[in-house]
Amino acid sequence: MLDLPRIRCASFHEGCDADPIGAGLAYEGFLVVDLALPWEAEVTAQEPIRSIVDGPATAVVAPDGSRWRALARVPRSADLDAGRRRVTVHRCVSQSWGRHEMRGPFRRHEWTVALDDVVELGRRILADGPGARSGPGVATATGSDAPGGPPRDLLVCTHGRRDQCCGSFGASLYEQIARRSAADATIDCQRISHTGGHRFAATAITFPDGYAWAHLDEGLVDLLVRRAEPPAAFARHCRGSALFAGGPAQAADRAGLVEIGWAWADAQRAVEVVGFDRATMATTLRATAVLASGAVRAVEARVVPDREIPMPTCGFVDGPEYRTETVWRVDDVAECEPLAVGQ
């Protein structure tokens, strides 16, 4: 047996001083279902989520081709006692803009239904989208068709059976925030299952912007949900938005957020590759946003693979570890002319 010390993956990653950008999860929809503790390591293998997604399944592809992530959430005590459960949808808004697809933010709809109706509702949501808001035994949804603005939902990963870092760092953060948010009706702090990336614990997702965050503490979260500081103050904690897949695209989108400000997070956006250098592996991308004001802003960013860092096993180590992850670096960010609609 190898003589290697036990480590915490989150502490190791934070000690590497590595920018987490590009490690965000990318989905067009999130289905959050109340599921009482204890959770197994894979919650999509547990009922009622298993029957909704034909699990276990990390990602679910809906009939319309959209890619979804199913998450478990600890129910509220009052709902548990009454035999009710919440089912919440966060779905990406998209719109054609010339030949481009402008994406974001996420729209939220929520149902509170009897436990026996959860599977029926979940299946209908995946089949028909959140637009199908009623049916036999299912109450009408509440939610927002006008996405944008400061975070209203804060989803904190506390899934200890999946990873001890989220079970300790994430659970501790949730308890700290929940006490404060109980008196604040503007933010719904939720204790959820594994979102991917436990090495970033304490990690959370904010909606409606869909950004994933790394190495959070209570003070950072308080400032973040109030947008009390410019985005640059949180950049080194930003893993990327779920609207875009891949390190370079998420890095370019964050560059726009830092350059333009919080209005960027509330905008419909598109990211496209406009250049690539085989010698340096540098990717040049243009990120364009249609702000709520109607103004169109764009940035061009050069994104390069900065280095590779280890991805160690969290806890007991019984063999050599070879997995690594890319750390992305953003160079030469500048505001530029957005593409015309017809381009």
C-alpha positions in Angstrom: 0.0 0.0 0.0 1.3 3.4 -0.9 2.4 5.6 2.0 0.4 8.7 0.9 -1.4 11.1 3.3 -5.1 11.6 3.4 -6.1 14.9 1.9 -9.2 17.0 1.3 -9.6 17.7 -2.4 -11.1 21.1 -1.8 -8.3 22.2 0.5 -5.8 20.9 -2.0 -7.4 22.8 -4.9 -7.6 26.0 -3.0 -4.0 25.7 -2.0 -3.0 25.5 -5.7 -4.2 29.1 -6.2 -5.9 27.9 -9.4 -8.5 30.0 -11.2 -11.7 27.8 -11.3 -13.1 29.3 -14.4 -14.1 26.7 -17.0 -15.1 24.1 -14.5 -18.8 25.1 -14.4 -21.5 22.6 -15.2 -23.4 23.3 -18.5 -27.1 22.4 -18.8 -30.1 24.0 -20.4 -32.4 23.0 -17.5 -32.2 22.1 -13.8 -34.9 20.0 -12.1 -34.7 20.4 -8.4 -36.9 17.8 -6.4 -37.4 17.7 -2.7 -36.0 14.4 -1.3 -35.7 13.7 2.4 -32.4 12.7 3.9 -30.5 10.5 3.9 -29.3 10.6 0.3 -27.3 7.9 -1.4 -24.1 8.8 -3.3 -26.2 9.0 -6.5 -29.6 10.6 -5.9 -30.9 9.9 -9.3 -31.0 6.2 -8.3 -33.4 7.1 -5.5 -37.2 7.6 -5.7 -38.9 9.7 -6.8 -36.1 11.1 -8.9 -35.2 7.7 -10.4 -38.7 7.3 -11.9 -38.7 10.8 -13.2 -35.3 10.5 -15.1 -35.2 6.7 -15.6 -32.1 6.9 -13.5 -29.5 6.7 -12.4 -28.5 9.4 -14.9 -26.1 12.3 -14.3 -27.6 14.2 -17.3 -31.1 13.8 -18.9 -31.9 14.7 -22.5 -35.5 15.8 -22.8 -37.6 15.1 -25.9 -36.8 18.6 -27.3 -33.1 17.8 -27.1 -32.4 20.0 -24.1 -29.9 18.7 -21.5 -31.1 18.7 -17.9 -29.5 18.1 -14.5 -31.7 16.5 -11.7 -30.9 17.6 -8.2 -32.2 16.6 -4.8 -33.1 19.2 -2.2 -33.8 18.9 1.5 -37.5 19.6 2.0 -38.8 22.3 4.3 -40.1 20.9 7.7 -43.6 22.2 7.0 -43.8 20.5 3.7 -42.5 17.2 5.2 -45.1 17.3 7.9 -47.9 18.0 5.4 -46.8 15.3 2.9 -46.0 18.0 0.3 -42.9 18.4 -1.9 -41.5 21.3 -3.9 -40.4 20.8 -7.5 -38.5 23.7 -9.1 -37.4 24.2 -12.6 -34.6 26.6 -13.8 -34.6 26.6 -17.6 -32.4 28.6 -20.0 -34.1 31.3 -22.0 -32.9 31.3 -25.7 -33.7 33.5 -28.6 -32.5 33.7 -32.2 -30.5 36.8 -33.1 -29.5 36.6 -36.7 -27.6 33.3 -37.1 -26.7 33.4 -33.4 -28.6 31.8 -30.4 -28.7 34.3 -27.5 -28.9 32.4 -24.2 -29.9 33.3 -20.7 -30.7 34.0 -18.0 -32.7 31.1 -16.5 -36.4 31.2 -15.9 -37.8 29.7 -12.7 -41.1 27.9 -12.0 -42.1 26.1 -8.9 -44.8 23.7 -7.8 -45.8 22.4 -4.4 -47.6 19.1 -4.8 -48.5 16.0 -2.8 -45.7 13.4 -2.6 -47.7 11.0 -4.9 -47.8 13.6 -7.7 -44.0 14.4 -7.9 -43.2 11.7 -10.5 -46.1 12.7 -12.7 -45.1 16.3 -12.5 -41.4 15.7 -13.1 -42.0 13.6 -16.2 -44.4 16.2 -17.6 -41.8 18.9 -17.1 -39.2 17.0 -19.0 -41.6 16.0 -21.7 -43.3 19.4 -22.2 -41.1 22.0 -20.5 -42.1 24.2 -17.7 -44.9 25.7 -19.9 -47.1 22.7 -19.0 -48.0 24.0 -15.5 -51.1 22.1 -14.6 -52.7 18.8 -15.0 -54.6 16.1 -13.1 -53.6 16.3 -9.4 -51.0 19.0 -10.1 -51.2 22.6 -8.9 -50.4 25.6 -11.1 -46.8 26.7 -11.0 -45.6 29.9 -9.5 -42.5 31.5 -11.0 -41.0 34.2 -13.1 -41.3 34.7 -16.9 -39.2 37.8 -16.6 -35.7 36.5 -15.8 -32.8 38.7 -14.6 -31.7 40.6 -11.6 -29.9 39.6 -8.4 -29.9 35.9 -7.4 -33.1 34.7 -5.9 -32.0 31.1 -5.5 -28.8 29.9 -3.9 -28.2 26.2 -4.3 -25.5 25.0 -1.9 -24.0 21.5 -2.4 -24.0 19.6 1.0 -23.8 16.0 -0.4 -21.6 14.4 2.2 -22.2 10.8 1.1 -20.9 11.8 -2.4 -17.9 13.7 -1.1 -16.7 14.7 2.4 -15.7 18.2 1.3 -19.2 19.1 0.4 -20.5 17.3 3.4 -18.3 19.4 5.7 -17.5 22.7 4.0 -20.8 22.9 2.1 -23.0 21.9 5.0 -21.3 24.4 7.3 -21.8 27.2 4.8 -25.4 26.3 4.3 -26.1 26.4 8.1 -24.5 29.9 8.3 -26.4 31.3 5.3 -29.7 29.7 6.2 -29.9 31.4 9.5 -29.4 34.8 7.8 -31.6 34.1 4.8 -34.6 32.9 6.9 -35.3 36.6 7.6 -34.7 37.6 4.0 -37.5 36.9 1.6 -35.5 37.9 -1.5 -33.2 34.9 -1.4 -34.1 31.2 -1.1 -31.1 29.2 0.3 -31.4 25.5 -0.5 -29.4 22.5 0.5 -28.9 20.3 -2.5 -27.2 17.2 -3.8 -24.0 16.9 -5.9 -23.6 19.4 -8.7 -20.2 18.3 -9.9 -16.9 19.7 -8.7 -16.6 18.9 -5.0 -13.0 20.0 -5.1 -14.5 23.5 -5.3 -16.3 23.2 -1.9 -18.0 25.1 -0.5 -19.6 25.4 -3.9 -23.0 26.8 -5.0 -25.1 27.8 -8.0 -27.0 31.1 -8.2 -30.1 31.6 -10.3 -31.4 33.2 -12.5 -27.8 33.9 -13.7 -26.8 30.2 -13.6 -23.2 30.9 -12.4 -21.4 28.2 -10.4 -19.1 29.4 -7.6 -16.0 28.0 -5.8 -14.5 28.2 -2.3 -17.3 30.3 -0.8 -17.6 31.5 2.7 -20.4 33.4 4.5 -19.0 36.8 3.9 -18.5 36.2 0.2 -22.0 34.9 -0.3 -23.6 37.8 1.5 -21.8 40.2 -0.9 -22.5 38.0 -3.9 -26.3 37.7 -3.5 -26.6 41.4 -2.9 -24.2 42.2 -5.7 -22.6 44.6 -3.3 -19.3 44.6 -5.1 -18.4 44.7 -8.8 -18.1 41.2 -10.5 -14.3 41.6 -10.5 -14.4 41.1 -6.7 -15.8 37.5 -7.2 -14.0 36.6 -10.4 -11.5 34.2 -8.8 -14.5 32.3 -7.3 -16.5 32.0 -10.6 -16.5 28.6 -12.2 -18.6 29.7 -15.2 -22.2 30.0 -16.3 -24.3 26.9 -17.0 -25.3 28.7 -20.2 -22.0 27.8 -21.9 -20.0 24.6 -22.2 -16.2 24.4 -22.2 -13.4 26.3 -20.5 -12.7 28.9 -23.2 -16.4 29.8 -23.6 -17.0 30.1 -19.9 -13.9 32.1 -19.5 -14.9 34.5 -22.3 -18.3 34.9 -20.8 -16.8 35.8 -17.4 -14.5 38.3 -19.1 -17.7 40.0 -20.3 -19.1 40.0 -16.8 -16.0 41.6 -15.3 -15.7 44.1 -18.1 -19.3 45.2 -18.4 -20.6 44.6 -14.9 -23.7 42.8 -13.4 -25.9 43.9 -16.3 -24.0 41.2 -18.3 -25.3 38.5 -16.0 -28.9 39.6 -16.7 -28.5 39.8 -20.4 -29.0 37.3 -23.3 -25.6 36.3 -24.5 -23.7 34.4 -27.2 -20.1 33.2 -27.3 -18.3 32.2 -30.5 -14.8 31.3 -31.5 -13.2 33.8 -33.8 -9.5 32.6 -33.8 -7.3 29.7 -32.7 -3.5 29.4 -32.5 -2.3 25.8 -32.8 1.2 26.7 -31.6 0.0 28.2 -28.3 -3.4 26.5 -28.0 -4.9 30.0 -27.5 -8.5 30.5 -28.4 -9.9 33.9 -29.2 -13.6 34.3 -28.6 -16.1 37.1 -28.9 -18.9 37.3 -26.3 -21.9 39.4 -27.2 -24.7 40.5 -24.8 -28.0 42.2 -25.4 -28.6 44.0 -22.2 -32.0 44.6 -20.6 -31.7 48.2 -21.6 -31.5 47.2 -25.3 -27.8 48.1 -25.6 -25.6 45.5 -27.3 -22.1 45.1 -25.8 -19.3 42.7 -26.7 -15.8 41.7 -25.6 -13.1 39.8 -27.3 -10.9 37.5 -25.1 -7.9 35.4 -25.7 -8.1 32.3 -23.6 -5.1 30.0 -23.1 -4.4 26.8 -21.1 -2.2 28.1 -18.3 -1.2 24.8 -16.6 -2.3 21.4 -15.5 -2.9 20.6 -11.8 -3.5 17.3 -10.1 -7.0 16.0 -9.3 -6.4 14.0 -6.2 -8.7 11.5 -4.6 -10.5 13.0 -1.6 -9.7 10.9 1.6 -8.0 7.5 1.4 -5.5 7.0 -1.4 -4.5 3.5 -2.4 -2.8 4.0 -5.7 -1.0 6.4 -8.0 -3.2 9.3 -9.2 -2.7 10.6 -12.8 -5.8 12.7 -13.4 -5.2 16.4 -14.0 -7.4 19.4 -15.0 -6.6 22.4 -17.1 -6.4 25.8 -15.5 -7.5 28.5 -18.0 -6.0 32.0 -18.2 -7.6 35.0 -19.9 -5.4 37.4 -21.8 -6.0 40.5 -23.8 -9.6 41.3 -22.9 -11.0 44.3 -24.7 -14.5 45.6 -25.5 -15.2 45.3 -29.2 -17.8 45.9 -31.8 -20.6 43.4 -31.6 -21.5 41.4 -34.6 -24.4 42.7 -36.7 -27.6 40.7 -36.5 -27.2 39.3 -40.0 -23.6 38.1 -39.5 
